[in-house]
């Protein structure tokens, strides 16, 4: 993938009909801040704090049925601090593999963060990382388009 043609497409679940496309890496810092900022407290009940990020050569088309690599970030708060968990979908010739973040020092008060938009499946609480780790993994993913190496990951039974 050429750096000149890379585009980052992001969907925020509190904005259901909007995809933000960023073509210029100089816009990444602002995008990272927006991604790791929890949704407003007065958001509708169906808002899960999900941010779906796709890095590609063209803007992501949600109507396209082909599986594509993507990073799903679920953002929330605990005791007023931003936290989150992430899922990376890897697509290669052998199929689709899912990965979830793992916190080697799990938070004792980690919140339930929804894995699915319907809320029927949560990330394991051991997947919840602090805001600094979340910011680092999103920054790395935007730059590389790959599964970030700055945080540990475990294969996931949850594959989406």
C-alpha positions in Angstrom: 0.0 0.0 0.0 1.4 3.4 -1.0 1.7 6.0 1.7 0.5 8.5 -0.8 -2.8 6.6 -1.4 -3.5 5.6 2.2 -6.8 6.7 3.7 -8.0 6.1 7.2 -11.8 5.6 7.5 -13.4 5.7 11.0 -16.9 5.1 12.1 -18.0 6.4 15.5 -21.1 4.5 16.7 -22.7 7.7 18.2 -22.7 9.0 14.6 -24.4 6.1 12.8 -24.5 7.6 9.3 -21.1 9.1 9.2 -17.7 7.8 8.1 -14.8 10.1 8.6 -12.0 9.7 6.0 -8.5 11.1 6.7 -6.1 11.3 3.8 -3.3 13.3 5.3 -1.2 11.8 8.1 -1.0 15.3 9.6 -4.6 14.8 10.6 -3.9 11.6 12.6 -3.2 13.3 16.0 -6.6 14.9 16.0 -8.2 11.7 14.8 -6.5 9.7 17.6 -7.8 12.2 20.2 -11.3 11.8 18.8 -11.1 8.0 18.7 -10.0 7.7 22.4 -12.5 10.2 23.6 -15.6 8.4 25.1 -19.0 9.2 23.6 -21.0 11.9 25.4 -22.6 10.8 28.6 -26.1 11.7 27.2 -25.7 9.4 24.2 -28.5 7.0 23.4 -28.5 3.6 25.1 -27.4 1.8 21.9 -24.1 3.8 21.8 -21.3 1.4 22.9 -18.3 3.7 22.4 -17.2 1.7 19.3 -14.8 3.2 16.8 -14.2 1.0 13.7 -11.0 1.9 11.9 -10.1 0.7 8.4 -6.8 1.7 6.7 -6.7 1.2 3.0 -6.0 2.6 -0.4 -9.6 3.9 -0.8 -12.3 5.1 1.6 -14.0 2.2 3.3 -17.3 1.2 1.8 -19.6 -0.3 4.4 -21.8 -1.8 1.6 -18.8 -3.9 0.4 -19.3 -7.5 1.6 -15.6 -8.4 1.4 -13.9 -8.8 4.7 -11.2 -6.3 5.3 -8.6 -5.9 8.1 -9.9 -3.5 10.7 -9.4 -2.3 14.3 -12.4 -2.0 16.5 -11.9 0.1 19.6 -14.4 0.2 22.5 -14.0 3.3 24.7 -15.4 3.9 28.1 -14.6 5.3 31.5 -13.9 4.0 35.0 -13.7 6.3 37.9 -13.6 9.3 35.5 -10.6 7.9 33.6 -10.7 6.9 29.9 -10.2 3.2 29.2 -10.8 0.9 26.3 -10.3 -2.5 24.6 -9.5 -3.3 21.1 -10.1 -6.1 18.5 -8.0 -6.5 15.4 -9.4 -8.5 12.5 -6.7 -9.9 10.4 -7.6 -11.1 6.8 -5.2 -13.2 4.8 -5.4 -16.1 2.3 -5.9 -18.6 5.1 -9.0 -16.8 6.4 -9.9 -14.4 9.2 -8.2 -14.3 12.6 -9.3 -12.1 15.5 -7.1 -10.7 18.1 -8.0 -8.8 21.3 -5.8 -6.6 23.6 -4.6 -8.1 26.8 -3.6 -6.2 29.8 -0.8 -8.0 31.6 -1.8 -6.1 34.8 -5.6 -6.3 34.6 -7.6 -3.5 36.2 -9.5 -4.5 39.3 -12.4 -2.2 38.4 -12.4 -2.7 34.6 -15.7 -1.8 33.2 -17.8 -4.1 30.9 -17.1 -2.9 27.3 -19.3 -4.2 24.6 -17.7 -6.3 21.9 -20.8 -6.4 19.7 -22.9 -3.4 18.8 -26.0 -5.2 20.2 -24.2 -5.5 23.6 -24.8 -9.2 24.0 -21.1 -10.0 24.1 -18.5 -8.0 26.1 -14.7 -7.9 25.8 -13.0 -9.8 28.6 -12.2 -7.4 31.4 -8.5 -8.5 31.0 -8.7 -6.8 27.5 -9.3 -3.3 29.1 -6.3 -1.0 28.8 -5.7 2.5 30.0 -5.9 5.7 27.8 -2.2 5.9 27.2 -2.1 2.3 25.8 -5.2 2.9 23.8 -3.7 6.1 22.3 -0.5 4.3 21.5 -2.2 1.4 19.7 -4.5 3.6 17.7 -1.5 5.8 16.7 0.5 2.8 15.6 -2.4 1.3 13.7 -3.0 4.5 11.8 0.6 4.7 10.8 1.0 1.0 9.7 -2.5 -0.3 9.0 -1.4 -3.5 10.9 -2.0 -5.0 14.3 -0.1 -2.7 16.7 2.9 -4.2 18.5 3.0 -1.7 21.3 0.4 -3.7 23.3 0.0 -7.5 23.9 -2.7 -9.4 22.0 -4.3 -12.8 22.4 -6.1 -14.7 19.7 -9.8 -14.1 20.0 -12.7 -16.6 20.0 -14.7 -13.5 19.0 -14.3 -13.0 15.3 -16.2 -10.4 13.5 
